[in-house]
Amino acid sequence: MNVDDLLEILIQAPSVNPALTGAEDFSDSLGEGPVAEEIISILEKASIAYKTVPVSQDRYNVVAHIPRGAKADEKTILLSGHMDTYPPEKTGDGAFDAVRQNGLMYGRGSADTKGSIASMLHAFVEVSQLDHVRECYFVASVDEEFGLTGAMATGDMDIKVDLAITGEPTCFEIVTCQKGILRFHVRLAGAPCHGAYPNIGASAPMAVATFVRAIDDLNRDVLSSEAHPLLGTMTVTPTQILDKFSHMNLAHKFIDVNLDVRLNPGSTAASVSKLLDDYLTQHTDLKFSIHDPYFYSPPNEADRSNALVQELAAAIEREADTCILGHFQYGSEAGYLKNIASAAIVFGPGDPKFSHAMGECIPIVDLMTASTIYQNLLTSE
């Protein structure tokens, strides 16, 4: 099967992440099940061994494995792509039709990231019977767009690989380092008061003002001096004030503030919590408690001199004429894949500007280019 025909099948199997805002408008298109079934069918026709790994109710990763060929080296490669997509911009816009026009394939998930899955799966099938195929895994994961629970499950697998690649549209750049994302609430306490009697003590809403100033000082005075050479500084950003308790004339004794932290490689959720706790304790009189994170995408950094990273770069340069080793400020599955890999990177066909966008598309020629690159990596001389 041609790689573009494979992508057409994947697009026509809708897999909207049910946890995302707007997903409720696509009740017939929720969950990764239909696209997982298509992937399993392709693996079975190619006689490639696979298993399903339950992640949550009715949602599972598909994990395929090819054993090392008789003439292959000892390297092990893992390719991973997420099956879930954002909902289309509106119902009835043909987002699941897989339209070909002017050398492009249009459809929800074409760029992010069914194009990567199609190229990876095509390459996986093509090399499966070769005697110089390296031991390799292919993972089609769930829930990347919301909770990364599929990536967590992959990171918990009892395997060790030399290189893990998560497919995302990178314009054929190899993303070797990325910031992590940490989101949690800080609860601020104050004296409850009525608008008619505001002077009984510092209220929780007033504590918010002190807290936001302290976060600004933390970013400026502490974090700004600890820059990563590519990613810059870690940042802490208050994004929401969550007051579920107060009324129009009554300030409750608690207010929660949501924080979005972009952390650099070397930092962890625990180290960020300790940093914030220590800073607020030393520099303010606030009464606060830091809640456990409700979302965590770990940072990642791969050694750019790694032999397989360099081998991949050489393959990209041969097939796509140029290769850039890049970085980005947002999260990906790579932060969890590094748990089972000597190096984890992000790489794939397509342009990230089309991710989640109306008119999402990918150049069809890029699909075959990516498949050829993956095939080169999955085999040894």
C-alpha positions, 0 to 999 in steps of 0.5 A: 500500500502506498503511504498516501493511501495509508494516510487517507485510511487513517484520516477517514477513521476519525479519532477526536480526543474526547477530553478536548473542548468542542469534542462533544460536537463530534459524538460519532468521532470520539476516541482512537478506536477506529484508527487503532483498528485500521493500524492493527489490520495493516499490521496483521496483513504484514504478519507483524507481531503486535499487542494492545496496551490498555491506557484508560477505559476503551482506549489503548496503545498499539505496540508492534515489534520486529525482531532483529534481522540476522545481519543487523547491528545491535541498535534498537529503534522505537517510532511513536505517533499519537492517534488522537486529534483535535476536533475540527473547527466546525461540524460538516466541514469535510475534515474527515474526508481526506481530500487530495488537491495540488499535491496536498492531503487535507483532513483532520490529523493529516499534519498532527500527526497521522502523517507521521503515523502513516510514514512510520507504519509504511516504513515499518512494513517495508523493512519487516522482512529484511535480514538487516532490519534492526530490532524496532518498535512502533507505537500508536498512542492515545491522548497526546493532545490532552493528558499524555497518558498514552506516552506515560504508558509507553514510558513505563514499558519494560524495554530499552531502546537506543533511540526513540522518535515521536512523530510530529510535524517538524518540517523535517527538523530534528527536535533534540530539546524541548521545554516541559510543561507543568500545571498546578494550582496554588491555594491562597488563604485570607480573612473572609470579609463582606464588602460592607466590612472590608477592614477585618484583615487581608482577604484572599483576593488581596493575597492574589495581588501579592502572589502575582507580584511575587511570581513576577519577581521570581521570573525576573530576579531568579529564573532570568539568571538560569538560561538554557543555551537554546531554550532560554529561561524557565518561566512561571505564568499565572493563567487563571484565578479560580474563585469557586467560593466568593460572591459579589459582596463576599470574599471567601477565605480561599482562592486558587491560582492556576500556574503554567510552568515551562521548565528546562531540562534538568528541572522536575515537578518536585524541584519546581514545587520546592523552588516556589515554596521556598521563594514564597516563604522567604519573600512573602507573608502569604498563607498558601498551599501548593497542589499536586500537578494535574498535568505534566509533560517532562522536558527533554534533551538528547545529545546531538552527537549521539550516533543514531541522531547523527545517522538520522540527520545524514538520512534527512540530508540525503532525502530532504537536501538539508537537516536542522537540529532544532528545539521548541518551547512546548511539550511532546511525548519525548519527555516520557519516551526518554524513560526507555531510550538512550536518546529521545527526539521529535521528528516528522513530515509536515508543517506545525503551523497546520496543526489543529488548524482549519484546512489542515494538510500535509504535502503528499511528497513529504510522506514518502520522503519521511518513510524513506528516512525511517526505513534508512534508520530501521536498517543497518548496513 
